[in-house]
């Protein structure tokens, strides 16, 4: 992916859908630490994880980019 800052977008959609960090990380099969790093923008998700995040949240990659 580009050098996009995905953290605030992931956090906003996660909260909008009513997930806590813990439940969303569990749904994705990733650690809470990894999700926290992504949301704090200390780490960007790879393309596969970003697609999985979008699928779980029910948003398109385009919607995620436009927030």
ABEGO torsion letter per residue (X at the ends): XBABBAAAAAAAAAAAAGBBAAAAAAAAGBBAAAAAAAAAGABBBBAAAAAAAAAAAGBBAAAAAAX
